[in-house]
Amino acid sequence: MFRSHTNGELSLKNLNEEVTLSGWVQTIRDKGFMIWIDLRDRYGITQLVFDQERSTSELMENAKKLGREFVIQVTGKVIERVSKNPNIPTGEIEILVEKLTVLNESQLPPFTIEDETDGGEELRMKYRYLDIRRNPVKDKLVFRHKMAQKVRNYLSDNGFIEVETPVLIKSTPEGARDFVVPSRMNPGQFYALPQSPQTFKQLLMVGGMDKYFQIVKCFRDEDLRADRQPEFTQIDCEMAFVEQEDVMNVFEGMTKTLLKDITGQEFGAFPRMTFADAMQKYGNDKPDIRFGMKFVELNELVKGKNFKIFDEAELVVGINVEGCADYTRKQIDELVDWVKRPQIGASGMVWAKFQNDGVKTSSVNKFYNEEDLTKIIEKFGAKEGDLMLILSGNEHKVRTQLSALRMELGNRLGLRKGNEFAPLWVVDFPLLEFDEESGRYHAMHHPFTSPKPEDIHLLETDPGKARANAYDMVLNGNEIGGGSIRIFDKDLQSKMFDLLGFSKEEAEAQFGFLMNAFKYGAPPHGGLAFGFDRLVAILDGNEVIRDYIAFPKNNSGRDVMIDAPSSIADEQLDELELQLNLKG
C-alpha cells in the first residue's frame, strides 16, 4: 500500500494516527535542526516535518537529499501543527515522519510547479505533464470531468442512449476541411476523420434509436484561434418524432440544470432572437446580451450634409458607450487605431459626445451643427456623460467591424463578467448563402437542415429567402450549441442537393447511403450539438478552451510536447503506396 490517505484529507480528527502518504515534493524548508516539506498530490498538500530531536540522523540526512518534484512515500504520526495554515484543509496538522522512501528522483523542472508559475505558455505546453500538476490546470480538468458526468446523467435520465459512431468515415466536400487518413488495405483511398457524426446520428434515427447522444471527438482542419482546436469535443444529440420546440425544450432544460448546479444561478425561459434581429442590433449571430450598446442606424439623419464619407456609405451605424464622454482625445485616437487594424479593417471612426455639462460636440462639427447633433444624440437615446462611436461603409463589413468594437469595449469596461450568464436562442437563420465567387448556394448550416415548413415553396421561386428550421444556443457572446430539424423526405433532400450544386452522381457518391436509408421509413427528426470544450470554459468563467483540454495543440495546430504532426518513415509511405511531392 503506497498510501493510507491522500494529501488533502487529514485533519485534527486524525491526531496520533499512523499514516502513509505518497506524492511529489512541492517545497523544502531546511532550518538545519528541522526540515519541513510540503507533499503534494491532486487532492492537496500535507506538511511533513523532520526534527533532529525526534528523528534519526539517517532520516534527517535522507530528507536533506530530497529535491523538488521527487516522488516519495512517508510513514509517520499525525500531530497538531504549531503554526497553522487556514488556507488549506490540512493546515491544522502535520506528519512527524518516521520512515522515508524515495520512489523516484526528479530533475529540476523547467518551470515552477506553483499556482503562479514562471513558465511561458509554449514552455508549459511542451511539458504539459508537469503543467497538469499545477492547481489551475488540474482544477480545470476536474471541472471538465464533473461537467461530463452531469451531462451524461441529465441525458440518461431523459431517456437518451449513448451510442458510439465511427471515427474513420467518408470525406465530404461541405463544411471545413477534413483530416484524411490513407488506407493501407485500399491503396489510393482515404478515410476522413469526422467533423461531426451528423449522418450517423440521422441513420440512428432511421434505426429507431429515437434519443441518441454521445460526448464525441470531432476534427476540423481549419485555421485556429483561442477558442478553436483541430480536435474538439461535442455533446452530440438527436431525437426522432420531434419538432423544433421539442428539441429546444430538452436542451434548454439541460443548460438550466448545468447553470444551476455549476453556478447556483436559476433561469426562466431563455429569450429568443431572430437571426435578422441579431445581425441588425449586434452585428453578429451570437450576441453577448449581458450589456447594451445596441446598434443605432443613422442613415436618414446624417446623409446629405456634404460629409462625403457618410454620403457614400451603404450604412452609417453606431453604438452609445454610456458614461464615457470623459474619454480623452488620446483614448479615442487609440480606439480609432484599434478599428483600423487589418483584423478589423475600418477606414476610420466618427465620435460624438454629450458631455456632463450638457455640451454636445463631435469629430465632425464642421458638417453637423448643434441641431443635427441633438437629433443624432436623441436617436441614440444618449444622456449626459455618454460617448457615441460611429462607423460607416459596406453594410455587412461595417456591422462586423462595429460588433468587434462593441465586444472590445465590453471587455475594456468590465461589462463581460465571467460570473454573469446570459443565455439566448437565435432562430430563423437563412437556409442558404449565395457565394458570388462560385456562383452557387451554400448551406448556412449543413445540407441536411430542413427549411421552415412555411418556406419550402421558396426553394422553387426564391431560395435565398428561405429560412432554416435551425436554432443556436448562445451564452455570453459565444455559440455553445447549434442544431436543426433535419430533412427526412428523400425528394426534399434531393432538391436541396440540386440547389447546392451537386450533380445526381455527386450526391449519390457522397450521400447515397443516407438517401438509401431514407427509402426505408425515416422518421421526422432533429437534434443539436454543443461545443463541450467551450461550454465547460464559459461555465467556469473563461472563454479559452485550450485550458480545459488535457493535451491541447498550439495556434499552429502542433502538439509541441510530442512534436506532432511529423514526417513518417519511407517504409510507411511504401506500405500506403504514397509518394510525397511537396510544393515549394
C-alpha positions as CSV (number, residue, x, y, z in Angstrom):
1,M,0.0,0.0,0.0
2,F,1.6,3.2,-1.2
3,R,-0.7,5.4,0.9
4,S,-3.4,5.1,3.5
5,H,-4.7,8.7,2.9
6,T,-4.4,11.4,0.3
7,N,-2.7,14.7,0.9
8,G,-5.9,16.6,1.1
9,E,-7.9,14.7,3.8
10,L,-6.1,14.6,7.1
11,S,-7.3,16.9,10.0
12,L,-7.3,17.2,13.8
13,K,-9.7,14.2,13.9
14,N,-6.7,12.1,12.8
15,L,-4.4,13.1,15.6
16,N,-1.9,10.5,16.7
17,E,-2.9,8.2,13.9
18,E,0.0,6.5,12.0
19,V,-0.5,7.2,8.3
20,T,1.3,6.5,5.0
21,L,1.3,9.2,2.3
22,S,2.8,9.4,-1.2
23,G,3.2,12.3,-3.6
24,W,5.5,14.9,-5.0
25,V,7.8,17.2,-3.1
26,Q,6.4,20.7,-3.5
27,T,8.7,22.8,-1.3
28,I,11.5,22.2,1.2
29,R,12.3,24.5,4.1
30,D,15.6,23.4,5.8
31,K,16.4,25.0,9.1
32,G,19.2,22.6,9.9
33,F,17.7,21.2,13.1
34,M,14.3,20.9,11.5
35,I,13.1,20.3,7.9
36,W,9.5,21.0,6.6
37,I,8.4,19.5,3.3
38,D,5.1,20.2,1.5
39,L,3.9,16.9,0.0
40,R,1.5,17.3,-3.0
41,D,-0.9,15.1,-4.8
42,R,-4.0,16.0,-6.8
43,Y,-6.1,16.2,-3.6
44,G,-4.0,18.8,-1.8
45,I,-0.9,19.4,0.3
46,T,0.2,17.9,3.6
47,Q,3.2,19.3,5.6
48,L,5.8,16.8,6.7
49,V,8.2,17.6,9.5
50,F,11.6,16.1,10.3
51,D,13.0,17.0,13.7
52,Q,16.5,16.1,14.9
53,E,15.3,15.7,18.4
54,R,12.6,13.2,17.3
55,S,14.1,11.8,14.0
56,T,17.1,9.7,13.5
57,S,20.2,11.2,12.0
58,E,19.9,8.9,8.9
59,L,16.3,10.1,8.4
60,M,17.4,13.7,8.6
61,E,20.2,13.2,6.1
62,N,17.9,11.4,3.7
63,A,15.4,14.3,4.0
64,K,18.2,16.8,3.2
65,K,18.9,15.0,-0.1
66,L,15.3,15.5,-1.4
67,G,14.7,17.8,-4.3
68,R,11.6,19.5,-5.8
69,E,9.3,17.1,-7.6
70,F,10.9,14.0,-6.1
71,V,8.3,11.3,-5.7
72,I,8.3,10.0,-2.1
73,Q,6.5,7.8,0.3
74,V,6.4,8.6,4.0
75,T,5.0,6.9,7.1
76,G,4.5,8.9,10.3
77,K,2.3,10.2,13.0
78,V,-0.3,12.9,12.6
79,I,0.5,15.8,15.1
80,E,-1.0,19.2,15.7
81,R,0.7,22.0,13.8
82,V,2.1,24.8,15.9
83,S,1.9,27.4,13.1
84,K,-1.4,26.6,11.5
85,N,-2.3,27.5,7.9
86,P,-6.0,28.3,7.5
87,N,-5.7,28.5,3.7
88,I,-5.5,24.7,3.2
89,P,-7.8,21.9,4.5
90,T,-4.8,20.1,6.2
91,G,-3.4,23.3,7.7
92,E,-4.0,22.3,11.3
93,I,-1.9,19.2,11.2
94,E,1.5,17.9,10.0
95,I,3.1,14.5,9.8
96,L,6.1,13.7,12.0
97,V,7.9,11.4,9.6
98,E,9.2,8.1,10.9
99,K,10.0,6.4,7.6
100,L,11.0,7.9,4.2
101,T,11.2,6.1,0.8
102,V,12.3,7.8,-2.4
103,L,10.1,6.3,-5.1
104,N,11.6,8.3,-7.9
105,E,14.0,11.2,-8.2
106,S,13.3,14.2,-10.4
107,Q,15.4,16.7,-12.4
108,L,14.8,20.3,-11.6
109,P,11.6,21.1,-13.6
110,P,11.9,23.8,-16.3
111,F,9.3,26.0,-14.5
112,T,8.0,26.2,-11.0
113,I,5.1,23.9,-10.2
114,E,3.1,26.6,-8.5
115,D,-0.3,28.3,-9.0
116,E,1.6,31.3,-10.1
117,T,4.4,29.9,-12.3
118,D,7.3,31.4,-14.2
119,G,6.7,29.3,-17.3
120,G,5.5,30.8,-20.5
121,E,2.6,29.1,-22.4
122,E,4.7,27.4,-25.1
123,L,7.1,26.0,-22.5
124,R,4.3,24.7,-20.3
125,M,2.6,23.1,-23.4
126,K,5.9,21.3,-24.1
127,Y,5.9,20.0,-20.6
128,R,2.2,19.6,-20.3
129,Y,2.5,16.6,-18.0
130,L,4.2,18.9,-15.5
131,D,1.7,21.8,-16.0
132,I,-1.1,19.4,-15.1
133,R,0.4,19.1,-11.6
134,R,-0.5,22.8,-11.1
135,N,-3.8,23.5,-9.4
136,P,-5.1,25.9,-12.1
137,V,-4.8,23.2,-14.8
138,K,-5.7,20.3,-12.6
139,D,-8.8,22.0,-11.3
140,K,-10.0,22.7,-14.9
141,L,-9.6,19.1,-15.9
142,V,-11.6,18.0,-12.7
143,F,-14.2,20.6,-13.6
144,R,-14.5,19.2,-17.1
145,H,-15.0,15.7,-15.7
146,K,-17.8,16.9,-13.4
147,M,-19.5,18.6,-16.3
148,A,-19.3,15.5,-18.4
149,Q,-20.9,13.5,-15.6
150,K,-23.7,16.0,-15.2
151,V,-24.4,15.9,-18.9
152,R,-24.5,12.1,-19.0
153,N,-26.7,12.0,-16.0
154,Y,-29.2,14.5,-17.4
155,L,-29.5,12.9,-20.8
156,S,-29.7,9.4,-19.4
157,D,-32.4,10.4,-17.0
158,N,-34.3,11.8,-20.0
159,G,-34.2,8.6,-22.0
160,F,-31.2,9.2,-24.2
161,I,-28.9,6.3,-25.2
162,E,-25.2,6.8,-25.6
163,V,-24.1,5.3,-28.9
164,E,-20.6,5.5,-30.4
165,T,-20.2,6.3,-34.1
166,P,-17.2,5.6,-36.4
167,V,-14.1,7.7,-36.3
168,L,-12.9,6.5,-39.8
169,I,-15.5,7.8,-42.2
170,K,-16.0,9.1,-45.8
171,S,-14.7,12.6,-46.8
172,T,-17.4,15.1,-47.9
173,P,-16.8,18.5,-49.6
174,E,-19.1,20.5,-47.4
175,G,-18.0,22.4,-44.3
176,A,-14.5,22.8,-43.1
177,R,-11.5,20.9,-44.5
178,D,-11.3,17.2,-43.5
179,F,-8.4,15.5,-41.9
180,V,-7.8,12.5,-44.1
181,V,-6.3,9.1,-43.3
182,P,-4.8,6.8,-46.0
183,S,-5.9,3.2,-46.1
184,R,-3.2,0.6,-46.4
185,M,-5.7,-2.2,-47.4
186,N,-7.3,0.0,-50.0
187,P,-4.4,1.8,-51.8
188,G,-5.2,5.2,-53.1
189,Q,-8.2,5.6,-51.0
190,F,-8.7,7.6,-47.8
191,Y,-10.8,7.8,-44.7
192,A,-11.7,11.1,-43.2
193,L,-11.9,12.0,-39.5
194,P,-15.5,13.2,-38.7
195,Q,-16.1,16.9,-38.4
196,S,-19.4,15.8,-36.7
197,P,-21.3,12.5,-36.6
198,Q,-24.1,14.2,-38.5
199,T,-25.1,11.5,-41.0
200,F,-24.6,8.7,-38.5
201,K,-26.9,10.2,-35.9
202,Q,-29.5,10.6,-38.7
203,L,-29.1,6.9,-39.5
204,L,-29.6,6.0,-35.8
205,M,-32.9,7.8,-36.1
206,V,-33.8,5.7,-39.1
207,G,-32.7,2.7,-37.0
208,G,-35.3,3.6,-34.3
209,M,-32.9,4.9,-31.6
210,D,-35.1,7.8,-31.0
211,K,-33.0,9.6,-28.4
212,Y,-29.2,9.4,-29.0
213,F,-26.2,11.2,-27.6
214,Q,-22.5,10.9,-27.2
215,I,-19.7,13.0,-26.0
216,V,-17.5,12.7,-29.0
217,K,-14.3,13.8,-30.6
218,C,-14.6,15.8,-33.8
219,F,-11.9,17.0,-36.2
220,R,-11.6,20.1,-38.5
221,D,-8.6,21.2,-40.4
222,E,-9.2,24.9,-40.1
223,D,-7.3,28.0,-39.0
224,L,-7.0,28.2,-35.3
225,R,-7.6,30.8,-32.6
226,A,-8.1,30.9,-28.9
227,D,-11.5,29.2,-28.9
228,R,-10.7,26.6,-31.6
229,Q,-8.7,23.3,-31.7
230,P,-8.2,20.9,-34.6
231,E,-9.7,18.2,-32.4
232,F,-12.5,19.2,-30.1
233,T,-15.4,17.6,-28.2
234,Q,-19.1,17.8,-28.9
235,I,-22.2,16.8,-26.9
236,D,-23.9,15.3,-29.9
237,C,-27.6,14.6,-29.7
238,E,-30.5,13.6,-32.0
239,M,-34.2,12.9,-31.4
240,A,-36.9,11.4,-33.5
241,F,-40.6,12.3,-33.8
242,V,-39.9,15.9,-32.7
243,E,-40.4,19.4,-33.8
244,Q,-38.2,22.4,-33.1
245,E,-39.8,23.2,-29.8
246,D,-39.3,19.7,-28.5
247,V,-35.6,19.8,-29.2
248,M,-35.1,23.3,-27.8
249,N,-37.1,22.5,-24.6
250,V,-34.9,19.4,-23.8
251,F,-31.6,21.2,-24.2
252,E,-32.7,24.5,-22.6
253,G,-33.6,22.2,-19.7
254,M,-30.1,20.7,-19.7
255,T,-28.4,24.1,-19.9
256,K,-30.6,25.4,-17.0
257,T,-29.6,22.3,-14.9
258,L,-25.9,22.9,-15.6
259,L,-26.1,26.6,-14.8
260,K,-27.9,25.9,-11.6
261,D,-25.6,23.0,-10.5
262,I,-22.4,24.8,-11.5
263,T,-23.1,28.4,-10.8
264,G,-26.0,28.3,-8.4
265,Q,-28.0,30.6,-10.8
266,E,-31.6,29.8,-11.8
267,F,-33.1,31.0,-15.1
268,G,-36.5,31.2,-16.5
269,A,-37.3,30.7,-20.2
270,F,-34.3,31.7,-22.4
271,P,-35.0,34.8,-24.5
272,R,-35.2,34.3,-28.3
273,M,-33.9,36.5,-31.1
274,T,-34.2,36.0,-34.8
275,F,-31.0,35.9,-36.9
276,A,-32.1,39.1,-38.7
277,D,-32.5,41.0,-35.4
278,A,-29.2,39.7,-34.0
279,M,-27.4,41.0,-37.1
280,Q,-29.2,44.3,-37.1
281,K,-28.8,45.1,-33.4
282,Y,-25.5,43.4,-32.6
283,G,-23.7,42.7,-35.9
284,N,-23.3,39.0,-35.3
285,D,-25.4,35.9,-34.8
286,K,-24.0,35.2,-31.3
287,P,-24.6,38.4,-29.4
288,D,-23.5,39.0,-25.8
289,I,-26.6,40.4,-24.2
290,R,-25.0,40.9,-20.8
291,F,-24.6,44.6,-21.7
292,G,-26.2,47.1,-24.0
293,M,-24.6,49.1,-26.8
294,K,-27.2,48.0,-29.4
295,F,-26.6,49.3,-32.9
296,V,-28.3,52.6,-33.9
297,E,-28.7,53.2,-37.7
298,L,-28.2,56.8,-38.7
299,N,-28.6,57.0,-42.5
300,E,-31.7,59.2,-42.5
301,L,-30.1,61.7,-40.1
302,V,-26.5,62.0,-41.4
303,K,-26.7,61.8,-45.2
304,G,-27.0,64.9,-47.4
305,K,-24.8,67.1,-45.2
306,N,-21.8,67.2,-47.5
307,F,-19.8,64.7,-45.4
308,K,-18.6,62.5,-48.2
309,I,-17.7,59.5,-46.0
310,F,-21.3,59.2,-44.8
311,D,-23.0,60.3,-48.0
312,E,-21.2,57.5,-50.0
313,A,-21.7,54.8,-47.3
314,E,-24.2,52.0,-47.6
315,L,-24.7,52.1,-43.9
316,V,-23.9,54.6,-41.1
317,V,-24.3,52.9,-37.7
318,G,-23.0,53.4,-34.2
319,I,-23.2,52.5,-30.5
320,N,-23.7,54.5,-27.4
321,V,-21.0,53.9,-24.8
322,E,-22.6,55.0,-21.5
323,G,-20.6,57.2,-19.1
324,C,-17.5,57.6,-21.4
325,A,-17.9,61.2,-22.5
326,D,-14.8,61.9,-20.4
327,Y,-12.6,59.8,-22.8
328,T,-9.6,61.9,-23.7
329,R,-8.6,62.6,-27.3
330,K,-5.7,60.1,-26.8
331,Q,-8.1,57.4,-25.6
332,I,-10.4,58.0,-28.6
333,D,-7.5,58.0,-31.0
334,E,-6.4,54.7,-29.6
335,L,-9.9,53.3,-30.4
336,V,-9.6,54.7,-33.9
337,D,-6.3,52.9,-34.4
338,W,-7.9,49.7,-33.0
339,V,-10.7,49.6,-35.6
340,K,-8.2,50.5,-38.4
341,R,-6.1,47.4,-37.6
342,P,-6.1,44.9,-40.5
343,Q,-8.0,42.4,-38.3
344,I,-11.0,44.8,-38.1
345,G,-10.5,46.8,-41.4
346,A,-12.4,50.0,-40.7
347,S,-11.2,53.1,-42.5
348,G,-11.9,55.4,-39.6
349,M,-14.3,56.3,-36.9
350,V,-16.5,59.3,-36.0
351,W,-17.3,60.2,-32.4
352,A,-19.9,62.4,-30.7
353,K,-20.1,63.4,-27.0
354,F,-23.0,64.5,-24.8
355,Q,-20.8,65.9,-22.1
356,N,-21.6,66.1,-18.4
357,D,-22.0,69.9,-18.6
358,G,-24.6,69.4,-21.4
359,V,-22.3,70.5,-24.2
360,K,-22.7,68.5,-27.5
361,T,-19.7,68.0,-29.7
362,S,-18.3,65.7,-32.3
363,S,-15.3,65.0,-34.5
364,V,-17.4,66.2,-37.5
365,N,-18.7,69.6,-36.1
366,K,-17.7,71.1,-39.5
367,F,-20.6,69.3,-41.2
368,Y,-23.2,68.9,-38.4
369,N,-24.5,71.8,-36.3
370,E,-25.9,71.6,-32.8
371,E,-29.4,70.9,-34.0
372,D,-28.0,68.0,-36.1
373,L,-26.1,66.7,-33.2
374,T,-29.1,66.9,-30.9
375,K,-31.1,64.7,-33.3
376,I,-28.3,62.2,-33.5
377,I,-27.9,62.1,-29.7
378,E,-31.7,61.6,-29.4
379,K,-31.6,58.8,-31.9
380,F,-29.0,57.1,-29.7
381,G,-31.1,57.7,-26.6
382,A,-27.9,59.1,-25.0
383,K,-27.8,61.1,-21.8
384,E,-25.3,63.5,-20.4
385,G,-21.9,61.8,-19.9
386,D,-22.3,59.4,-22.9
387,L,-19.9,58.8,-25.8
388,M,-21.2,57.7,-29.3
389,L,-18.9,55.9,-31.7
390,I,-20.0,55.7,-35.4
391,L,-18.7,53.6,-38.3
392,S,-19.7,53.6,-42.0
393,G,-19.3,51.7,-45.2
394,N,-20.4,48.5,-46.8
395,E,-23.4,47.2,-44.7
396,H,-22.0,43.7,-44.0
397,K,-18.5,44.8,-43.3
398,V,-19.5,47.8,-41.1
399,R,-21.8,45.6,-38.9
400,T,-18.9,43.1,-38.4
401,Q,-16.5,45.9,-37.6
402,L,-18.9,47.6,-35.1
403,S,-19.6,44.2,-33.5
404,A,-15.9,43.7,-32.9
405,L,-15.6,47.3,-31.4
406,R,-18.7,46.6,-29.1
407,M,-17.1,43.4,-27.8
408,E,-13.8,45.1,-27.2
409,L,-15.4,47.9,-25.3
410,G,-17.4,45.4,-23.3
411,N,-14.1,43.8,-22.2
412,R,-12.3,47.1,-21.5
413,L,-15.2,48.4,-19.4
414,G,-15.6,45.2,-17.4
415,L,-19.0,44.5,-18.8
416,R,-18.3,40.9,-19.8
417,K,-18.0,39.4,-16.3
418,G,-17.2,35.7,-16.1
419,N,-19.6,35.1,-13.3
420,E,-22.6,36.5,-15.1
421,F,-24.5,34.4,-17.6
422,A,-26.9,35.5,-20.3
423,P,-28.3,32.5,-22.4
424,L,-30.1,33.2,-25.6
425,W,-31.6,31.3,-28.5
426,V,-31.0,32.6,-32.0
427,V,-33.5,31.3,-34.5
428,D,-34.8,31.7,-38.1
429,F,-31.4,31.5,-39.8
430,P,-31.2,31.8,-43.6
431,L,-31.2,28.3,-45.1
432,L,-28.8,29.2,-47.8
433,E,-26.0,31.6,-48.6
434,F,-25.2,32.7,-52.2
435,D,-21.4,32.7,-52.9
436,E,-20.6,35.1,-55.7
437,E,-17.2,33.5,-56.4
438,S,-18.6,30.0,-57.0
439,G,-21.9,31.3,-58.4
440,R,-24.0,28.9,-56.3
441,Y,-25.7,28.5,-53.0
442,H,-24.0,27.0,-49.9
443,A,-25.8,25.6,-46.8
444,M,-25.8,28.0,-43.9
445,H,-25.6,25.1,-41.5
446,H,-25.3,21.8,-43.5
447,P,-27.1,20.1,-46.4
448,F,-29.5,18.2,-44.2
449,T,-31.1,21.2,-42.5
450,S,-34.8,21.4,-43.2
451,P,-36.4,24.7,-44.3
452,K,-39.2,26.1,-42.3
453,P,-42.3,24.3,-43.5
454,E,-43.9,27.5,-44.5
455,D,-40.9,28.4,-46.6
456,I,-40.5,25.2,-48.6
457,H,-42.2,26.8,-51.6
458,L,-39.5,29.4,-51.7
459,L,-37.0,26.7,-52.8
460,E,-38.6,26.9,-56.2
461,T,-39.1,30.7,-56.5
462,D,-36.6,32.5,-54.2
463,P,-34.2,30.1,-52.4
464,G,-32.2,32.9,-50.8
465,K,-35.3,34.0,-48.7
466,A,-36.0,30.5,-47.3
467,R,-35.4,30.3,-43.5
468,A,-33.8,27.2,-41.9
469,N,-35.6,25.2,-39.2
470,A,-32.5,25.8,-37.2
471,Y,-31.5,27.2,-33.8
472,D,-28.3,28.2,-32.0
473,M,-27.9,28.5,-28.3
474,V,-25.7,31.4,-27.3
475,L,-24.1,32.1,-23.9
476,N,-22.2,35.2,-23.1
477,G,-21.4,36.0,-26.7
478,N,-20.4,32.5,-27.7
479,E,-22.3,29.9,-29.7
480,I,-22.3,26.9,-27.4
481,G,-24.7,24.8,-29.4
482,G,-26.5,24.6,-32.6
483,G,-28.9,22.3,-34.4
484,S,-31.8,21.9,-36.7
485,I,-34.8,19.8,-37.7
486,R,-33.5,17.6,-40.5
487,I,-34.8,16.8,-43.9
488,F,-36.2,13.3,-43.7
489,D,-38.0,13.2,-47.1
490,K,-35.8,11.9,-49.9
491,D,-37.4,14.2,-52.5
492,L,-36.8,17.3,-50.5
493,Q,-33.2,16.2,-49.7
494,S,-32.6,15.6,-53.4
495,K,-34.0,19.1,-54.1
496,M,-31.6,20.5,-51.5
497,F,-28.6,18.8,-53.2
498,D,-29.7,20.3,-56.5
499,L,-29.7,23.8,-55.0
500,L,-26.3,23.3,-53.5
501,G,-24.9,22.4,-57.0
502,F,-24.5,18.6,-56.5
503,S,-25.0,16.6,-59.6
504,K,-27.0,13.4,-59.2
505,E,-23.8,11.4,-59.5
506,E,-22.0,13.6,-56.8
507,A,-24.9,13.4,-54.5
508,E,-25.1,9.6,-54.9
509,A,-21.3,9.2,-54.4
510,Q,-21.2,11.4,-51.3
511,F,-24.6,10.7,-49.6
512,G,-26.1,7.7,-51.3
513,F,-26.1,5.7,-48.1
514,L,-28.2,8.3,-46.4
515,M,-30.6,8.7,-49.3
516,N,-31.0,4.9,-49.5
517,A,-31.7,4.8,-45.8
518,F,-34.5,7.4,-46.2
519,K,-36.3,4.9,-48.6
520,Y,-36.9,2.7,-45.6
521,G,-39.1,4.8,-43.4
522,A,-37.1,7.7,-42.0
523,P,-39.0,9.4,-39.0
524,P,-39.1,13.2,-38.6
525,H,-36.0,14.0,-36.5
526,G,-33.8,16.8,-35.4
527,G,-31.0,17.5,-32.9
528,L,-28.4,19.7,-31.5
529,A,-24.6,19.6,-30.8
530,F,-23.0,21.5,-28.0
531,G,-19.3,22.5,-28.2
532,F,-18.4,20.8,-24.9
533,D,-15.0,22.4,-24.5
534,R,-16.5,25.9,-25.0
535,L,-19.4,25.1,-22.7
536,V,-17.1,23.9,-19.9
537,A,-14.8,27.0,-20.3
538,I,-17.7,29.5,-20.2
539,L,-19.4,27.9,-17.2
540,D,-16.0,28.1,-15.4
541,G,-15.9,31.9,-16.2
542,N,-13.4,31.7,-19.1
543,E,-13.5,31.6,-22.9
544,V,-10.2,29.9,-23.9
545,I,-11.0,26.2,-24.5
546,R,-7.3,25.2,-24.6
547,D,-7.0,25.4,-20.8
548,Y,-9.7,22.7,-20.4
549,I,-8.1,20.2,-22.7
550,A,-5.6,17.8,-21.2
551,F,-3.1,17.9,-24.1
552,P,-4.0,20.8,-26.5
553,K,-2.4,21.9,-29.7
554,N,-0.9,25.4,-30.1
555,N,-2.2,28.0,-32.6
556,S,-0.3,26.3,-35.4
557,G,-2.1,23.1,-34.7
558,R,1.1,21.5,-33.3
559,D,1.5,19.3,-30.3
560,V,4.8,20.7,-29.1
561,M,5.0,18.0,-26.4
562,I,5.2,15.0,-28.7
563,D,6.3,17.1,-31.8
564,A,3.3,16.2,-33.9
565,P,2.5,16.4,-36.8
566,S,5.7,14.8,-38.0
567,S,7.0,13.1,-41.1
568,I,6.7,9.3,-41.4
569,A,9.2,6.7,-42.5
570,D,9.7,5.8,-46.1
571,E,8.7,2.3,-45.3
572,Q,5.3,3.5,-44.0
573,L,4.8,5.5,-47.2
574,D,5.6,2.5,-49.3
575,E,3.1,0.4,-47.3
576,L,0.5,3.0,-48.1
577,E,1.6,3.3,-51.7
578,L,2.0,7.0,-51.3
579,Q,4.7,9.3,-52.6
580,L,5.4,12.8,-51.3
581,N,5.5,15.7,-53.7
582,L,5.7,18.8,-51.5
583,K,5.2,22.1,-53.3
584,G,7.6,24.9,-52.6
